[in-house]
Amino acid sequence: MKNNINFLKDFLHLLDDEGVKYVSWKNNHELSESLAGNKDLDILVDGHKKHLFLELLKKNSWAECKNPVAHFDHIHHFYNVFDSNIYHLHIYFEVITGESWIKEFNLPFKEFILQNRVKNNDHDIWTLNNKSQAYMFLIRHFLKTGSIFSRILYSIEIDSYKQEWLSCNENLDDLKSYGPIQLGNFVYMSGLEKDFMKPSFLSSFRVRQIFFQYLRINRNLLFLYRLKSFIKRLFNKLIFKKKKLISNKGLIIAISGPDGSGKTSIIKKLNSELSKHISCDVFSLGKPQNIFLERVRLLLRKITSKKKKISDSSGIKGTSTIKAFLALFLSILRLRMAKRAELKASHGYLVLVDRWPTKSFGKMDSAKIIITSLSNGLLRYLCRQEKRIYESMPKADVCIFLNVSVNTAISRNNERQKEDKESKDEIIKRHTNNQDVLPIAKKVINFNNDGELKNSLNDVKKIIFAEISTAQD
């Protein structure tokens, strides 16, 4: 049976089985946390089997996301979920490194790194051997301390860098003539001889000069790139507050179902957990209006419910004019909110929606205006407009329809803290009436939600990541 650590290991072992070479090439002092889903895992992957590797990611429901403030060629972010853990693979197809914010170098060390990988005895995955990892750390140590910006960032993370260096357990003397580019006596200018210190500006500059031939950014533009990165990060930190965005485009995931099926609880938990890693937004299309309008609607419903409806000779009862206006107004609000959700998804967000309009006339979240032979012209006009609006409703990418037994729905409704809560008879009536509805979605997944919230939540997360991965063609 898989546990949290084995989940990621199993995928890495699959790469071995398929002949895809990889190596965890930095931050190996955090391997335990990375394998448990608490940190990202940095792996360099052999580009000769890049296509196969990407296919394996997709087949195993890894969802690609991108950093909204720092997207680099040859570096990819993939996420997956197991139980309550979200795993992050930080994938490199080239050795892109340098200052943390701009990663300005593309070093020709890929073959060197892959050739010096070893199976880690403690974790049973491929990592760099200690000497090669110490060599690569030393280079990064110099390249990351070449500007005021980068030295400040380095100081913020200096404890982690120190632990990474100490975990290599290598002598500086052994690194003088080691590696594709030998650093010679520069190793003694690193600040790593006795204690862990940043190298001087001059030492960093002189080492960086050796590597300038591998710059992927024009040397004269480095300051502008630093400034641009700083501004983007500042605005995102203070204003936009975006996490990772779904690559290509986002996804609208609607959670629908009858009253008491657990929609609100699942969406609340999904947003709480996923928004730590991915940019999420939540919409509600059940009654998408503010508190004041909802109170007006409820008041009018009580008033109109006391009035006698007009029936034609067949006994069909038509909708009253006031209720027709309310139904049309609701359809306009739903269309407006659905368009907003669609726009948000187009910007890379994972959009979680509580309910979505359906094609099933007279049932939940659908057109409701009934006309008879006695209906006047105004009522007929309102009916046509409502029908037109629902026909133009955008489709959710996926609608997960929660199915529960009527007893479960009643039990959950009794536990809800809600004003004007539905009665037992109303829950039964709605549960019966809203069977087999057809949400307006590209794909509808029926989901049994009679079980515990924790188990259901994990299963829904798996569905979501599988759908994101599938959509990224």
N, C-alpha and C positions, 0 to 999 in steps of 0.2 A: 504493500500500500504506500502511495506517495505521501511524503511530508513536504513541508515548505522548501527545504533545501534540495530534496531529490527532484522536485519539479523542474528546476532550472538545470540541474545536473543531467537529468534525462534528455533534455533537448541538446545539451552539449555533447552527450554521448551519441546521440543521433547523428550529429555532424561527423563524428568519428566513423560511424558505420557507413555514412554516405561519402566518405573520403574528402570532406571539406576541412581544410586545415584552419585552425584558429589558435590564438594565444592571448591570454590575459596579460597585457604588456605593461600595465602601470596600476598603481593603487592596490597592489596585491596584499598589503597589510590589512585591507578591509574585506578580504575574500569571504570570510564567514558571514559578515553582514550583507554582502552582495548576493550571496547564494540564498540567504534567507529573505531577500526582497526588501531589505532596509536601505541598501545603497545601489547605485548603478554599477554594472560590470563592464569594464572597458576591454573590448576584445578587438584584436586585429585579425582580419579574415583574408585568406588567400584569394586574390581577385580572379584567379583562373577559374574558380567555380562560383563566381558571384551569382550567376543566374540561378544555379541549383540552390545556393544558400537562401536567396530571396524566396524561392518557391517553397522551401522547407519552412521558412518563417510564416508564410501565408497559410500553408497547409496546417500549421500548428497554432493558428489564430493569434500570431503576433501582429499588433497594430502599429503602423508607422506614424510617428508624430514629428513635428518640427518645432524648433525653438523660435519663438516670435521675434527675438532680439539678436539672435546669433545663429545663422544658418551657414554651414561650411560645406563645400564640396567634399565628397568622399567620407563624410561623417553622417551617420544615421542614428535615430533614436527609435527603438521598438519597445512596446509595452505588452505585457500579458498579465493574466490574473489566475491565481489559484487560492481558493478559500478567501481569506480576508487580506491576502498579500498581493501587491501589484509589483511586478518585476520590470526592471528597466535594463535593456541591453544597449550599451553605448558602443556602436559598431564603427570601426575604422577600416576602410579599404586602402588607405594610404596613411603614412606616418605624418599626420597633420598635428603640429604642435607649435609652441611658442608662448607668447603672452596669453594669459587666460581669456582675455576678451576678444582678441583678434586672430589668434592661432596663425601667425603669418608665415610659417615655414612648412614646406612639404619635403621631408627628409628622405633620401633614397636608401632607407634602412630596412625596408620591408623584408627582403630575403634574409638579411642578417637576423632579424627578430624571429622569423619563422624557423630558421635553422637552429636557433638556440633555445627553443622551447623544450620544456621537460614536463613530465607528468608530476603534478604536485602530490606529494605523499599524503598530506592531510586531507585534501579535498578532491583528489582524483579528477582534476581537470588540467588542461595545458596552461602552464605559466612560463614566463621567462626564467632561465636559470639565474641564480643570484648575481653572478658577475656581470652578465648582460643587462640585468635590471639595474644594477648599480651604475653601469656605464650610461644607460639611457637616462637614468635619473640625473646624473651629473650634467649631461647636456641640457636637459630641461631646466635644471637649477640655474644655469647660466642664461639660457634664452628667456626665461620668465622674469628676469630681474634687470631688464635693459631700459626701463623707463620709470618715471615717477608713478604712473598709473599702475604698472604691473608690480612694482615693488610694494606698493600699498596692499594690493590684492594678495601678494605672496605672504606678507606679514599677517594678514587676517587668517590665512590657512596654514601658518607656519608649523603649528603643532602636528597637523596631519602630515605635512611634508617631512617633518623630522621623523615621525614614526615610519614613514615609507622608506626613508634612507636607512634607519637603524635596522629595519627588517631585512635589508640586503646583506648586512653583516659582512661587508667586504672592505679590504684595505685599499686606501688611495694609491699606494705604490703600485699595486697590481693593475691599476687602470691607466697608467701613464702611456703605455704602448699597446693598448687594447682597443679593438673596435675598428670599423671602417674608416673613421677619421680619428687619428690619435691626438689626444689633447696634451700630451707631454707634461711640462711643468705647470701648465694651467691648473692641473688638479690640485696643486698646493695653494692656488689663489681662490679656491671655491668657498672658503670659510668652513669647510667640513673636517679639517684636520683634527681638532680637539673637541670643539663644541659645534652646535649647529647654528651657523650664521649665514646671512646673505653675502654673496661676493660683493666687492666694491663695484661702483658704477664702471670704473675703468676696466676692471677685469671682465665684467659682463660684456662691455662694448668690444673688447679685443676678441673674445671668443665668438661673439655674434658676427664679427667681421669674417671669421672663417666660414660661417654658415650663410652669409648673405647671398651666395650663389644659389641657394635653395629657397630664397624668398618667393612666395606666390603673390606678393603684393609689391607694387613699386615702392622702392625704399624711400623715395621723396614724399610718398603719400601716407607713411605710417602714422604720423601725428594726426592727420585728418581721419584716418580709420579709428584711431583711439578715441578721438573727440566724438565722432559719429556714434560709436558704440556706447560711449558714456551717456550721450543725450538719449539714445533709444532706450537704454536700460533705466535711466532716470524717469522718463515719461511712463514707461511700463510699470515701474515700481510705484509711482505716485498716482497715476491716472488710469491706465488701461488694465493693469494688474492681470495680465494674461499668463497662463501656464502654457504648457506645450499645446500646439494646435494639431489637429488631425491633418496629415498630408493629403494633398490634392484638394479635398473639400471635406467639410464636416458631415455630420449625420443627424437626422431627426429621429429620435427613438421615442415613440409614443407608448405610454403605459396605460392601457384601457381595461375596462371591466365593470361589472355592476357594483352598486354600493356595497361596501364591506369586503371587497375583494383584495384590498391591501395596496391600492395604487399609490396613495399619498405616502404611506410608510416606506414603500420601496423606493420611490423617487427621492424622498428626503435622505435616505441612507445612501443611495447611489451618488447623489450630488455631494454629500459629505465626504465620501471616500474618494471618488474619482476626481473631484475638483482639486485635490492636493497635487495631482500630477497633470491633468488635462484641463484645458479651458472648457468649462461647462456653463450652461445657462438653463434655467427652468422656466417653463411656461405652463399655464393652465388654460385649457380650451373648454372646460366643462361650463363654467359660468365666468367668462373672462371680463369681469367688470369690477369697479371699485365697490367699497362697502356701502356707500350711499345709494348707488344705482341698484345694488342687490336688495337693499331694504325696500326701495320703491317697488321693485319687481315682486317681492314677496307680499307686500301690501296689496298691490293690484291683483295678485293671484287669489288672495283671500276674498277680495271684493267680487271678482268675476266668478269665483267658484260658487257664490251664493245665487248668481243669476241663472235663469233657465236658458239652456242652449236651444237654438232653433233647429228642428229636424225636418227633413223633407219627407215625402210620402214613403220612402224606403226605410225610414227610421234612422238614417245616418245623421249624426249630430255634427253641425258645422262649428268652426272655431269662431268665438266672438271677436269683434273688431279690436277691442283692447288687447286681447291675448294675441291676436295676429300681429299687431304692432310690436308687442313685446318679443314675439318669436322672430320677426324680421330684424329687430334691433339686435337680438342675440346672434343671429346669423352674420350680421355685419361685423360685430365684435369678434366673432370666431374667425372670420375671413381675415380681418385685420391682424389678429394675433398670429394666425397661421402664416401669414406673409412675413411677419416679423421673425418668426421662428425659422422660416426658410432663408431669410437674409442672413441671420446669425450663423446658420449652418454653412452657408456659402463662404463665410470667413474662417472656416476651420473649426468651429465650436462643435462639441458634442451637446446637442440640444435635447433635453429631457422634458417631455410634455405629459402633463396629467390629463389624459383623455384626448381623443381626436375625433373630429366629425365623421359620421358614418353615412352610408348610402341607404340605410334601412329606415324608410319613412315611418314616422310616428314613434320610433324607439329612441333610446338615449342618444344625444349628440347628433340629432338628425333634423331634417325638415319636419315641421309639426302642423302647419296650417292646413285645415280641412275645409274644403268648400262643398256646398251642396247645390241643388237646383234653385234654392231660395237665396243663395249668397248674392250680395250686391256687387256692383262693379269694383268698388274700392277693395273689398275682401279678395276678389279674384286677382286684382292687380298685386296686392300684397303677397298672395300665394305664388304668383309667377316670379316675383322678385326674389322670394325666398328660395324657390327652386333653382333659379339662375345662380344665386350665390353659392349654394351647395355644389352645383355642377362645376363651378370655377374654383372650388377649394383645392389648394395644392395637396399633393400626396406626402404623407410621412414616409421616410425611407423604410422604417420598420415599425410595425405596431405589435407590441407584445400584449396579447389579450389575456387577462387573468381570469381563469375560471375557478369558482369555488362552489361548494355546496350551499344550499339555502341556509342550513343550520350554522355554517361558518360565517356567512354574511350577517346573520342576525346577531351572533355572538360578538363579532367585531364591531358591529354598529352600536351595541350596548356599551362597549368600552370607549367609544369615541367621545371626545370633549368638543361638542359642536352646538352652536346655537340653532334652534329650529330643526333639531335632529329628526330624521324620519322615524316613523313608528314601525313596529314589527310588521303590521299589515302592509304598509307602504314598501318595506324592504322585500317582502314576499312577492308583492305585485310587480315591482320593478325587476326582481330577479327572474320571474317567469316571463315578463314581457321582453326582456333584453337578451334573450338567448339568440344565438346565431346572428348577431349583428355583423355588418360588413364595414369595417373602418376604411376610410379613404387612404389607402397606403399601398406602396409598391410591394410590400410583403407583410403578411399577417402570420404571427406565430402564436398558437394557442398554448397557454401555459397553466398547468394545474398549480394553484396557489393555496391549497388546503393545508400545507405543511407549515413548519416554523419559519419565521421571517429570516433567520440567519441562513438556513439552507436555501430558501428561495432566492435570497439576495445573491448568494454565490453563483447559483445557476443562471440568474438573469445577467450577471456580470460576464459570465462565459459567453452567453448569447451575444451580448453587445460587442465584446472584443472580436468574436468570430465574424460578426457582421461588418465591423470596421475593416478587418483584414480582407474580407471578401470584396468589399466595395473598392479597394485600392488597386484596381487593375490599370 
